[in-house]
Amino acid sequence: MPTVITSASSQADWENSNPLIAIPIAIYALGIHRVTSMGTIYLIRHGEATANVAGNVFCGWLDAPLTQRGIEQAQRLAKRFCNEHVDAIYSSDLGRARMTAEAIAKQHNLTVMTDPELRELNYGAWEGLPRDEVAQHSPEWMRMLDLRENDAMQFQAPDGESFNHFQKRVISAFNRIATQHLSDTIIIVGHKMTNRVIICYAIGISPALWFTIAQDEACVNRIETKGESQYVVLFANDTCHLH
């Protein structure tokens, strides 16, 4: 029988969980094992953006549009969902996410509802700068970001957003949207870090383990709701529509 991974019982339980507990997870292709499901959320990462091809830079809140390749990826996403009933489509208000969502929405005659709370982590003074350049000037901050453990929760770039604040705003937005659509099928288009935090929450592991979650450009994750703040992750980082 395939493993079903459910969420923590509440956001408080999740935030207080031990980030270093070893939990075996098979994120990709968990297999579908139905529970009393009430709704479906397709969580999608935006297609390739101009900042993604500018080198290893901190993008954050930069309003980078999709590249031509990103537009084609969005069109492939739209084709994937053309025969799927969709009740609502939400997106970060940043261009790369909004453009991806609009390509899908066009197939369903829906208006994309943008939400700034779904934005990527704000890297403040680092935004638009290459990672190598930042590492030279702020090695102590880069070390904290790369720790990938409990200390990383305290990470905050100069003039930026703390990881703690980031994960709280994203999960608050996710729960708010999900609660409005407990019996619907919806799409949420977010960002790499945004989606990683949501998936950690839906599985019930600490957000400090975000680095265990792969999120490729234009990937699809499927999360089912069992009720308010209760989730099951069916699969993650699916890019079969791009091949």
N, C-alpha and C positions, 0 to 999 in steps of 0.2 A: 504494500500500500504506500503511495507517495506521501511524503511529509507535508503537512500543512503548518504554516508558520503564522500565528496570529499575533495581534498587537498586544502591548501592555494594556492593563485594564483602564488606565487613565494616563493623561499627559504627565501628571505629577509622578506616577510610578515610573514612567519612561525616563523622565529627567533625573530621577534619583537612582536609576539603575547603575550597577557597577560596570564601567566601560571596558574593564579588562577581563571580564568573565569570558572564557572561551566557549563560544556557542557555534556548533557546526551548522553551517548554512549552505544550502545549494540554491543560490539565488536564481540561476538561469534554469529554465525548464523544470520547475518544481513538479509539474504534472498537475492536472486539474482534479481536485478532490472536493466535491461540493459540500458545503455546509449550508446552513440556512441563510442564503445570500439574499440581500435586498437591493443591491445596486452594484454598478460596475463603474470604475474609474480607470480610464486610460491616461496614464501619466507619460508625457512625451517630452523629450529634449528637443530644442530647436535645431534646425539644420545648420550647416556650416555658415559662419558669419565672417565678415572681413577681418575682425580681430583674431579669429581662430587661425588665419593663414598669415598673420603678421609676425609670426614667431611665438615663442613661449612667453606671452605677455599676460599681465593681470587685466582682465576685461571688466569684470564687475558690473558697475552701472553704466559703463559706456554704451551709448545707443547705437551699436554697430548693426548695420543691415545684413541681410543674407547675401552671400556671393551667388554667382550663377549656379554653382554646384549646390549651394544651399537651397536655392529656389527649386531646382530639380528634385532634391531630396524631399522638400515639402510637397511637391506634386505627387511623388511616389507614396507619401503618407496619405495624401488625399485619396489616391486610388485604392489604397489598402482599406480605407474606411468607407468607400463609396456605397457598399451594400450593408453597412452596419447602421442600425438605428441609433441616432445620437440625439439626446434631449437638450444638451447645452455644451458650449465650448468656452473655457476660461483660458486666460493667458496672462503671463507677466506683461506689463505695459512697455517693455523694452522692444525695440524694433525687430530683432532677430526672432524673438518668441512670437510676437504679434503677427509677423509675416507668415510664419509657419502655421499658426492657428487659422489665419484667414484663408489659406489655401485649402484647408480641410473644411472650414465653415462654408465655403462657396458651394461645395458638393451637397450640403444639407440645408441650404437657404437659411442659415443661422447667422446671427450677429455675435462676434467675439466679445465676451465680457472681460475687459482687462482689469488687472488687480496689481497695483504696485507692491503689495505685500508678497507677491510671488517672485520678486526680483532676485537676482543673484546676490551673493555676498558683496557688500560695498568695501572695496579695497582702498578707499580714500586716496591719499597721495601717491599710492602705487599704481593706480589705474592707468593703463596704456604703456606702462614701463615693462621692459623685458625682465624676466625673473632673475637672470644672471646679474643684471645691473643692480637690482634691489639687494641681491645677496651680498654684493660688494660693500654697499653702504649701510645695510641693516642686517648683519649676519645673525644677531641675537633673535630678531623677529622671524627671520627665515627658519632658524633652528626650531623655534616654537611651532611654526606652521608645519614643519616636517616631522615633528615628534610623533604624530599619529597616535596619541594617547591622551590621557586626562588633561595634561597641561595645554594641549591644543585647544581646549574649550575656552581658555583665557585669551586666545589669540585675538589681536586687534591691530590692524595696520594703522599708521599715523593718519589721523583725521578720518579713519574708516569706522566700520561697524564691528563690534565684538562678535565672535562666533556664537557666544551665548545668546545675544540679542537676535542674531540672524536666525538661529534655529527656532527660537520662540515665536518670532513673527511668521515664519514659514509654516510651522505646525498650526498656529492659530488660524491662519488663512485656509490651510488645507481642511481642518476640522469644520470651519465655518461653511466652506463650499460643500463639503461632503454631507453635512447635516441638512443642507437645503435640498439635497437630491438623493435621499436614502433609498428610493425605489427607481432611480433613473440610471441611464447610461450617459456618462459625461466624459469629456476630454479636458485635461489640464495640460497646457504647454508651459514648461518651465525651463530651468537651466541645469547645468551639470551638478553644482553643489546643492541647489534647491531640491532637485529630485533625489539626490543621495540622502539628504536629511529626511525627506518624506518617507523614503523606503525604509530607512533605519527605524523610524517611528512606527510604520505600519507592521514591521516584523517584530518590533519590541526589543530592539537592542539600542545601546547608547549611541547618540549622534557622533560621539568621538570615534566611532568605528566607520565613519563615512568612507574612508579609503578602501573598504572591502567591497564597495558597490561600484561596478562599472556602469558608465553612462556615455555611450558613444553618440555622435551626432545623429539626430533624427531617430533615436531609438524609442521603442514602445515598452512600457511597463503596464501590467494589468493588476489592479487592486480591487478586490470585492469588499463591500461593506456588509457587516452582519447586524449593524445597528449603530447608534451614535458612538463614535470614537472606537469602533471595533472593526478591524480590517484583516483581510487575508491576502497575501501577495501570491498571485498565481504564476507570474513569470516576470522577468526583468531583462532590460537591455536587448530586446529583440529587434534585430535589423534585417530580418529576412526580406522585407519589402524593398530593400535597397539593392538586392542582388538578382 
